[in-house]
Amino acid sequence: MSKRIQGKIKKLLANKRSGFIHKVEGVSEKDFYFIESNLSSISFEQLSEGMDVSFIPNISDEQCYANSIESTIPIGIQQSRIKIINVEKESGFILSVDGKRDIYFQRANLIDGLSFSSLNKDDIVFFEIRVGKDGFLSAINIRKDNSLVGGKTNITLMETIHNIIKTVRDNANLISDPYVFEDYCFTILKLLGLTDTYQYPRAKQAGNADGFFKIKALEVLYDCTLSEYYQDYKKDQIENYIARLNKTQITIDTKEISLNTTNNKQVWIITKNKTRIIKDSDNILVKEISLNDLIDVLEERLSNLKYDNLMTRLLELGS
């Protein structure tokens, strides 16, 4: 297998979602061609001409190709373009790094010495991402070059993801307050990218589940508990959840959410135990879902920007 080498992006062909990397002395006399599917852990929108990348060369007599292309920018440092600048409010948005959600920033998020007035639309900037409790993304430590901040060392993307997941998992294992556990589960669901996720107001939770989410053809009412012996005292509640999913809509606070009779429906009891199927009732699966297994899915999603099988992965948990 060829060794990974480094080079600079020479040209981007946005209409063809492809481009060229400059030839590398001692490796090839031709530029390296690539298409979007050759990217690894980076989206096409994050690329820019002159950007440093690493890749695995694939050289033939006819053409030189670049495979498994990655950014050489230290991570958690990201690179993208400024999409929107609001001079009056001294805020703006940076173009999405995952092809979905643009990233908010304001003047306070710039590094010392960088003035807001020096920023313009389409400027390339380097930054770190902060994820809020609701899954909202914001940029911090924004700068115009990729120099390290605060003496950080250059570590790989996978090492960073490993460190993030380790922290998330360690924190989960320490939770002993049921309300904190409930909020933590909600946060993990949001971080998974489940945008249609709702929590029942705590003051109105008597007899209700803790929350609900839907993704494509999957609809789930979920409850969170730290108890290992929940089945006896939650038996009636679980039957109530099944009945609710069999209706055409549910109401959370004042929001009415339509349910599709042809969708897959599940009841989840999220715990710190093992994932398993509890029962199948009226074609609605009742499952115990380990929070650790959800964190595993989060790790898979963070490790692959092109991850697109989230619904299937969640649907099959415990199967």
C-alpha positions in Angstrom: 0.0 0.0 0.0 1.3 3.5 -0.9 2.4 5.8 1.9 0.5 9.0 2.6 2.2 12.1 1.2 1.5 15.8 1.4 0.7 18.4 -1.3 -1.2 21.6 -2.1 -4.5 21.9 -3.9 -3.8 23.4 -7.3 -7.3 23.8 -8.8 -10.9 23.1 -7.8 -13.7 22.4 -10.3 -16.8 23.2 -8.3 -19.2 22.3 -11.0 -17.7 18.8 -11.3 -17.0 18.4 -7.6 -13.4 17.5 -8.4 -9.9 19.1 -8.6 -6.2 18.8 -8.9 -3.3 18.6 -6.4 0.1 19.9 -7.4 2.6 17.2 -8.6 5.0 16.2 -5.8 8.7 16.2 -6.6 10.2 12.7 -6.5 6.8 11.1 -6.6 5.1 12.1 -9.9 5.6 14.4 -12.9 1.9 14.9 -13.2 -0.7 16.7 -11.0 -2.9 14.4 -9.0 -6.6 14.3 -9.9 -9.4 13.7 -7.4 -13.2 13.7 -7.1 -15.4 14.3 -4.1 -15.6 10.6 -3.2 -11.8 10.6 -2.7 -12.2 13.0 0.3 -11.8 11.6 3.8 -12.9 13.4 7.0 -13.4 16.7 5.0 -16.1 18.0 2.8 -15.7 19.5 -0.7 -16.9 22.9 0.7 -14.0 23.0 3.1 -11.4 22.8 0.3 -9.6 25.9 -1.1 -6.9 26.4 -3.7 -3.5 26.4 -2.1 -4.7 24.4 0.9 -2.3 21.8 2.3 -3.6 18.3 2.3 -2.3 14.7 2.7 -3.3 11.9 0.5 -2.5 8.4 -0.8 -1.2 8.5 -4.4 -2.4 6.1 -7.0 -0.2 6.4 -10.1 -0.7 4.9 -13.5 0.7 5.5 -17.0 -2.4 7.5 -18.0 -3.2 9.5 -14.8 -2.2 10.2 -11.2 -5.0 10.1 -8.7 -5.2 11.2 -5.0 -7.1 9.0 -2.7 -8.2 9.3 1.0 -7.6 13.1 1.0 -7.3 14.7 4.5 -6.6 18.3 5.7 -3.2 18.8 7.4 -4.7 21.5 9.5 -4.3 20.7 13.2 -7.6 19.5 14.7 -9.7 20.5 16.5 -8.8 23.4 14.1 -11.2 23.7 11.2 -11.0 25.7 8.0 -13.8 27.2 5.9 -15.1 30.4 4.3 -17.0 33.2 5.9 -20.5 33.0 4.4 -22.3 35.9 6.0 -21.0 39.1 7.7 -23.4 41.3 9.7 -21.3 44.5 10.3 -24.0 46.2 12.4 -24.3 43.3 14.9 -20.6 42.3 14.5 -21.5 38.6 13.9 -21.9 36.2 11.0 -21.8 32.7 9.8 -19.0 30.4 8.6 -19.8 28.0 5.8 -20.8 24.5 7.0 -18.0 22.0 7.5 -20.5 19.0 7.4 -22.6 20.1 4.4 -25.5 20.8 6.7 -25.3 23.5 9.4 -23.4 26.8 9.0 -21.5 27.9 12.1 -22.3 31.1 14.0 -19.7 33.5 15.3 -19.4 37.0 16.8 -16.7 39.5 17.6 -16.0 38.0 21.0 -15.0 34.7 19.2 -12.0 36.2 17.4 -8.5 35.7 18.7 -6.8 38.7 20.3 -5.4 41.0 17.7 -7.9 40.2 15.0 -10.4 43.0 14.4 -13.9 42.3 13.1 -13.5 45.0 10.5 -10.7 43.0 8.9 -13.1 40.2 8.0 -14.9 40.0 4.7 -17.3 37.6 3.0 -15.5 34.6 1.5 -12.4 35.1 3.6 -10.8 31.8 4.6 -10.6 31.4 8.4 -9.4 28.9 10.9 -11.4 28.1 14.0 -12.5 25.6 16.6 -16.1 24.4 17.0 -18.1 24.6 20.2 -21.3 22.5 20.4 -24.0 23.9 22.7 -26.4 21.9 24.7 -29.1 22.1 22.0 -26.6 21.0 19.3 -26.1 24.6 18.1 -22.7 25.1 16.5 -20.5 28.2 17.1 -16.9 29.0 16.2 -14.3 30.1 18.7 -10.6 31.2 18.4 -11.2 32.4 14.9 -8.1 33.5 13.0 -6.8 34.0 9.5 -3.9 31.6 9.7 -3.6 28.1 11.0 -1.0 28.8 13.7 -1.6 26.9 16.9 -3.4 28.6 19.8 -2.4 28.2 23.4 0.5 25.9 22.6 -1.7 23.1 21.3 0.1 20.1 19.7 -0.6 18.8 16.3 -2.8 15.7 16.8 -4.8 13.7 14.3 -8.5 13.9 13.7 -9.1 10.4 15.0 -7.1 11.2 18.2 -9.3 14.3 18.7 -12.5 12.3 18.2 -11.3 9.6 20.6 -10.6 12.3 23.2 -14.0 13.8 22.7 -15.8 10.5 23.0 -13.8 9.5 26.0 -14.9 12.7 27.8 -18.5 12.2 26.8 -18.5 8.6 28.0 -16.6 9.3 31.3 -19.1 12.1 32.1 -22.0 9.8 31.4 -20.6 7.1 33.7 -20.4 9.7 36.6 -24.1 10.8 36.4 -26.2 9.8 39.4 -28.9 12.5 39.2 -31.9 11.3 37.1 -32.7 14.8 35.8 -29.0 15.3 34.7 -29.2 11.9 33.1 -32.3 12.9 31.2 -30.7 16.1 29.9 -27.5 14.3 29.0 -29.5 11.8 26.9 -31.3 14.6 25.2 -28.0 16.3 24.4 -26.5 13.1 22.9 -29.6 12.7 20.7 -29.1 16.3 19.5 -25.4 15.8 18.9 -26.3 12.8 16.7 -28.0 15.2 14.4 -31.6 14.3 15.3 -33.0 17.8 14.7 -36.6 16.7 15.3 -36.0 15.8 18.9 -38.3 17.2 21.7 -38.3 17.1 25.5 -41.5 17.1 27.5 -41.5 20.0 29.9 -40.4 18.7 33.3 -43.3 20.2 35.1 -45.7 18.3 32.9 -43.9 14.9 32.7 -46.2 13.0 35.0 -47.3 10.0 32.9 -45.4 11.3 29.9 -42.2 10.1 28.3 -39.1 12.2 28.6 -39.0 13.0 25.0 -39.7 12.1 21.3 -37.7 12.1 18.1 -38.3 11.3 14.5 -35.8 10.7 11.6 -37.1 9.8 8.2 -39.2 6.6 8.7 -38.5 6.1 12.4 -40.5 7.6 15.3 -39.4 7.0 18.9 -40.9 7.9 22.3 -38.1 7.6 24.9 -37.8 7.5 28.6 -34.6 7.8 30.6 -33.9 6.0 33.9 -30.9 5.1 36.1 -32.9 2.3 37.8 -32.0 -1.3 36.9 -35.5 -2.4 38.1 -37.7 -0.1 36.0 -39.9 -2.8 34.3 -42.3 -3.3 37.1 -43.1 0.3 37.9 -42.9 1.5 34.3 -45.1 -1.3 32.9 -48.3 0.9 32.7 -46.3 3.8 31.3 -44.8 1.7 28.5 -48.3 0.5 27.5 -49.3 4.2 27.5 -46.4 5.1 25.2 -47.3 2.3 22.8 -50.9 3.6 22.7 -49.7 7.1 21.9 -47.5 6.0 19.0 -50.5 4.2 17.5 -52.3 7.6 17.2 -51.9 10.1 14.3 -50.3 12.8 16.4 -48.8 13.5 19.7 -48.6 16.8 21.6 -45.5 18.0 23.4 -46.2 21.1 25.5 -48.2 23.0 22.9 -46.6 21.5 19.8 -48.6 19.0 17.8 -46.4 16.5 15.9 -47.9 14.3 13.2 -47.2 10.6 13.2 -47.1 8.5 10.0 -49.0 5.2 10.3 -46.5 3.5 7.9 -43.4 4.5 9.8 -41.4 2.3 12.1 -42.3 3.1 15.7 -40.3 2.3 18.8 -40.4 2.9 22.6 -36.9 3.4 24.1 -36.0 3.1 27.7 -32.5 4.7 27.8 -30.4 3.3 30.7 -26.7 2.6 31.6 -27.4 -1.1 31.1 -27.2 -3.3 28.0 -29.2 -2.7 24.8 -31.9 -5.3 24.3 -35.4 -5.8 22.9 -38.0 -6.0 25.7 -41.0 -6.9 23.6 -42.9 -6.4 20.3 -46.4 -5.0 20.9 -48.7 -4.0 18.0 -45.7 -3.9 15.7 -44.1 -1.4 18.0 -40.7 -2.5 19.4 -40.0 -1.7 23.0 -36.3 -1.5 23.7 -33.9 -0.9 26.4 -31.2 1.3 24.9 -27.7 1.7 26.5 -26.5 5.3 26.5 -23.1 3.9 25.8 -24.4 2.4 22.5 -25.7 5.8 21.5 -22.3 7.3 22.2 -20.8 4.6 20.0 -23.1 5.8 17.2 -22.0 9.4 17.9 -18.3 8.3 17.5 -19.1 6.6 14.2 -20.9 9.8 13.0 -18.0 12.1 14.0 -15.5 9.8 12.3 -17.2 9.9 9.0 -18.5 13.2 7.5 -20.4 11.3 4.9 -22.2 9.1 7.5 -25.7 8.8 6.1 -27.2 5.6 7.6 -28.2 7.1 11.0 -31.8 6.0 10.8 -30.9 2.4 9.9 -28.3 2.3 12.7 -30.8 3.5 15.3 -33.5 1.2 13.9 -31.3 -1.8 14.3 -30.0 -1.2 17.8 -30.7 -4.3 19.9 -31.6 -6.4 16.9 
